[in-house]
Amino acid sequence: MDGRGTGERGDEWGEERVFAIRLLKRLLIRWQNGLVGFALLAAVLVACRLWPHQPLRERLPSSTAFYDDSGHLLRLTLASDEQYRQWVPLKQVSPQLVEGVLLHEDRWYWWHPGFNAWGLLRGGWVTYVRHRHPQGGSTITMQLARLLWGLDTRTPSGKLRQIAHALQLELFHSKREILEAYLNDAPYGSNVQGVGAASLVYFGKPPSDLTLPEALTLAVIPQEPSRPLQKGGVLINPALARARNDLYARWLQEHPRDASFKPLFDLPLTLHPLARLPFEAPHAVDQLIAAQRVSGERLPPRVVTTIDLDLQHSLEQQLSNYVQRNAPRGIRNAAALLIDTRDMGIKAMVGSANYFDAGIEGQNNGTNAKRSPGSALKPFIYALGFDQGVLHPQTVLRDVPSSFGPYTPENFDGHFLGPITATQALIRSRNIPAVWVASQLHQPSLYDFLREAGISRLASEQHYGLALVLGGGEVTMQELGDLYAMLANRGVLQPLRLRESDPQVGGTRLLSDASSLMVMDMLRQNPRPDAAFGAENTRLPVYWKTGTSWAFHDAWTAGSFGPYVLVVWVGNFDGSANPAFVGVDAAAPLFFQVVDALRAERPHMQEPSRHMPANLKRVEICLASGDLPSQWCPQRGWTWFIPGKSPIRVDTIHRPLVIDDATGLPACPPYADKHTHVEVFEFWPSDLAQVFAQAGIPRRKPPQNPACVDAGRPIGSPPQITSPLRASTYAMRLGQRDRTAIAFTANADADVHALYWFVDDAYVGQGRPGSSLFWQAHNAGDYRVRVVDDHGRSDERPLQVSLVQ
């Protein structure tokens, strides 16, 4: 009996073990199936995420917000579908706004698969059973699906399609991506979509800077986006105000510490109407948009420009006032451009006197229009002449009737001034001297220089000839401003920048730093047109030049002050002429009104410190000739010159004559035992003497005595070079060129006070008889050394320099 019991119990235990094993196997199989199913689900999800698909931010077109350099909104453009929609990354949206949207729209957003069954059932019950105000029960994912696919969700079939697309979104995109897309696509009234555009339109700030009342206001608008503002006002409508306050009450349940904000919610909330959206610096923004269309580049949602809105407003005000005051003179339009030479950013661009005036074609951008610059290019003629050794600032040029082949230019006033220094020729805008300097240029010519500077749409050089000097070609205000900024930056041309993201490149040197400084110094001496009234400002100099196009179509003034280059233009976009369009009369007053306004607004404005060129020197000259002074020169001055390049010789205008006391004529040598005295006369070339006579300027003519040769010539010995030695070769050691100096010395007559030394006709320095002047050769080769005393007598000899190890 006991045995049977034991066997039965053993069988029972065996059956239990078999059952347990079978159950365990079933559970294991189910667990494996579940694991496989989970893995398959995960694989499908990963595959959907990795499958190439269009990012949500590219599903709908975006607006672009343009800002000035301080973050002030200039313009919010319409997207291609005529909506204001600006994409903002989720991390740049106020966390209070994100939480407020979830609290108001979809509290279970992070947990549902794209739809909320309970919400759908409740919405169906309220809408179709109780026949109350329709409720869709849509989640944020479903609302995004409706926006992206343009679904009609008022019918059950439409709702099913919405759910299907919501599941599609959840499969292919993360929760953060979906929430980000919804916030950027949600309706916010009129044609405003997304929190980025809504925050800018209604509050004038990015969504990251919203206060709690503002954030909760934007959170409730998508539920009733048709009319966020009261009719004709700027206050939020009562229904939205109640919805916002209800949301705030629920907010306090989660954030009780924010009860301190309750007084703010009791105040009336004002929203900016869409019509008050900023529309600043319109020509600058238009230029950026046009450039994007030409290049095919897609503008980002946010573009920071180099525009300074305060400077922009100042220029706009000055142009508007100037045009109004000068309307009786037929001045109806003007344009201005302000460039910061430190980073080449365009700080203000006023393309017309009134952007919205169709009568002057105000939407045209005058700063990009090709116009004849008149004399505004003359500074670059002189700069090229300095670099090529044609002249220096005090070189005396001939303002006389001249022909250059078939070209016979005239001056603006029809008169000729005779001898005139290069500085005066530039600031008085004399045409003949400028054309002569241009005719002496070789490589580069003015045409080559303009081509290298990037001046667009130039015809052939033969087409212009020397007329290019006087404005025969055409430039834009931006091109001209870039050239004047190059002068201010010591000869380095850099591209203009209108976007803050544009790189600041090193630029290309087109002029030497020495010639650029020399031209700037010449322009600084140009007296402003109202200088007679004490308007000069010595603390902040202005370097400026005017230009008038042929037949009075355009009046220009361009120049620099402090860190800025300013270009102004007065004229008509239709090209019609006006005798009032003279640079100094029409454009210069506007130029200086802007300068004075900016000085007053920024009293601490300073000119950037720039180094003095190492190869630029000062030398004393005779003012009448611009040459080194002899002892007979009555008036002396100083000029800049580039050693080894600038053409300087000893003055020959003032010459002494030995006059016979009895006859008043030059005495015949020898002069011993004769009663004579020495007089100094001016020996002017015949063309200049004729101009003096025509102008009624008396000049004493040097007397002549045909009775003898060398009548009146002072007796004296020319200087004699004692070093360098004749027939000697001077060795220059490799690697020690800077320490290898050659002594120049010479003997001279007792009446000599100064000796001037030249190497290959390039002036190198001044010394005294018996003293040494040291000179360094830059390269081995054959040179010609010449010394001239202050009487004009000279001596010269060859010099050979070799290079040794």
C-alpha positions, 0 to 999 in steps of 0.5 A: 500500500505504501509502495503504491502511494509512493508510486502514485505520488511519484507519477503526480510529481512527474506530471507536474514537472512535465506541465511546468516544463511545458508551461516554461517552454510556452512562456519562453516561446511567447517571450521570444516571440515578444522579443522578436516582435519588439525587435522587429518594431524597433527595426521598423522604427529605426528603418523609418527614421533612417529612410531618406525623407524630407526634413519637417522644416523643409515641408513649408517655405520660410520667411527671413528676418533681417536684423541690423548689427545690434539685433533690431528687426529691419524686415520680416519677409513673406514666405513663397506661399504669402505667409509670415513663417520663420523657422526657429529651433526648439532650443531657441523657443521660450521653455514657458511657451513650449510648456504652455502649448503642451498644457493647453493643447496636448498634456499627454504628448510625450506618451501617445503614439500620435493620437489620443483615443480618449481625446478622440472619443470625448471629441466625438461624444461632444460633437456628434452625440451631445451636439455641442461646440465641435471638438476634434480631440486632435493631438499636436501630431494630428494638428501638424498632419492637418497643416502639412497635408491640408486635410479637411478633418470635419468629417470622420473620413478626414479624421481617419486620414489625419490619424494615419498621417499622424502615425506616419509622422511619429514613425519618421520623426522624433517627438522633438522634431514634431513639436518643433515643426508644430510650433513653427507651423501653427496658425497665429492670425491673418497670414502669420504662422509659427511662434517665430513670426508671431513673436516678432509680429506681435511683440517685436522680439524673438521667441526666446525672450518672451515673458510669461504673459506673452508666452501664454498668450501665444500658447492659446492663439492657435485655438482661435487664430482668426482674430487675435486683436480687437477690431481696429485696436492693439489689445488682445480680444476678450475671448483670447484674454479669458483663454490665456487667464484660464491657462495661467490658472492651470499653470499655477497648479504646476508652478505655484511660485509664478503667482507673483506674475498675477498683477501682470495678467490683470493688465491689458495686453497690447499686441503690435498689429501686423501693419506695424511690422518694421520695414527698415533700410528697404534698399539694403534688404532688397539688395540682399534678397535680389542677390539671393535670387540671382545666386540661387542661394537660400536665405536662412531664417535669420540674416544679420546685416551690417546696417546700423539702424541709428545711422540709417535713420540719421541719413534718411532724415538728412536726405529727406530734409535736404530734398524738401529744402531744395525742391525749388531748385529742382532737386527731388531725389538723392542717395547716400551710402555710409561704409565703416572702413574698419570692417568694410561693413555698409552701415547705412544705405539710402537708395533714394530720397523716398522709397515709397514715392513712385514719382521719383521711382523711389524703389530703385536703389541709387547706390547700385545704379551706373552713373558718370562720376565726373571728377570724383575719380581724380584722386586715383589719377594722382595716387597712380602718378605718385606710385609711378614717379610722375609727380609729388603733391607740390609738383607744379603742373601746367593749367594751360590750353593743351591738346593730347592728340585729338583730345582737347579738354577744357576746365569746368569754368572755361578758364586757365590758372597757369602754374598750379601745384598738384594739390591745388589742381586736385582740390580745385578740380582742374581738368588739364593737369589731371589729364596730363597726369593720366597721359603720363601713366604707364602700368597700370593706367587708370583704366587698368586700375579700375578694372583691377578694382572690380569696376563692372561693365567697362567698355574698352580702353580705346572707347574712353581714351583720356576722357575716362579721367573726367568721368567718361566711364560709369561707376556705382556709388558702392563701387566709388565708396569701395575705392575711397575706402581703399584710400582710407585703408592705405591702398588696400581694396577690400570687398564691401560687406552687407551681411555680418556673416560675410568674411572680412578678407585681407584685400588686394593692394592696388596703391602703395600706403605712401601714395594713399596717404599723400592723396588723403593729405591733399583731400584733407586740404580741400576747404568745405563749401561753408568754411567761410562761416567757421564750420571747419572741424580740426579735431576730426578732419574730412577728406573729400572730393566732388564730381559733376557729370557731363551736362549736369546729370549727376552731382557727387561728393565722396570722402571719409571722416572718422572711421567712415566713408560717405558717398552722396549723389544728387540727380534723377533716376530718369537721367534728366539734367538740371543745371543745379546738379553741380557737385560742390553746390548740390552734393557737397552741402548734403555731404557735410550736413550728414557729416555734421549730424553724425559728429553731433550724434557721436561726439567721441568719434575718432579716426582709426590710428594707422601707421606712418609709411616707412618709405614716406619722407618730408622734404623742403621745396621751393613753392613756386616750382615745387623743386628743391630750393636754391639759395635764390628761392624766396618762398619755401614749403614742404612736401611729401615724397617717396625716396627713389621714386618721386621726381624732385630736382633743383629749382631753376625758375629763380635764377640770379643775373649779374646786372650792369649798373650803367645799362641795366642789362646783363653784364658781359663777363668778365665782371672784374672792374665793372660796376655790377649787382646781382638780381634774381629773376623768374624764368617761366616757360613761354606757355606759362608766361602767356597764361600770366599775361592773359590773366593780367598777372604781372611778371617781370621779364628777365632782361637779355643782352645779345651783345655777348655770350653768357651775359649775366651768368654768375661766375662760380665753380660747379661741385666736384664729387669726391665719393664714390670714386671713379672707376671703382666697384663697391661690393655689397655682401649677400645677407648684409645689404641693409648694413652696406652704405656708400658715402656720397661727398663733394667739394663745392664753391664758397657760395654754396650752402646745400648739395642735393644728391640724386641716383638715376634722377631720383632724389635721395637726400640733402647734404652740405659741402664736405659732409657725407650722405650715406646711401644704400643700394637695394640691388647690385647694378650700374647707377648714375650719381649726380650732385647739384648745388643750390645754384643749379651747378652739377657734377655726376659720375657712374657707380657700380655695385656688385654682390659678393658672398 
